[in-house]
């Protein structure tokens, strides 16, 4: 008799999706905190304006306020570089379990 392989139970899949989503939310929250602090500190903005600028940079939309000095420009440069990597990493972390399950299913279909 042939050894029949099956996909792991959906409960394991949903747990993996939940854990990866929480990790992605943690990465984005940490990134927003860094950005909000930097914009408040270097741009002398209010908390809400700092958060607005941080979220716009983090999602790739671009800055709202002009940098008042060179230190603010340097912060904006490094935060923008960091944000691109952080956002793409969080998206990859979210879709990791989905892709993993898809590849499992595809592999099982090939074996049959």
Secondary structure as GFF3:
##gff-version 3
##sequence-region A 1 112
A	DSSP	alpha_helix	10	43	.	.	.	ID=ss1
A	DSSP	alpha_helix	47	58	.	.	.	ID=ss2
A	DSSP	alpha_helix	70	111	.	.	.	ID=ss3
###
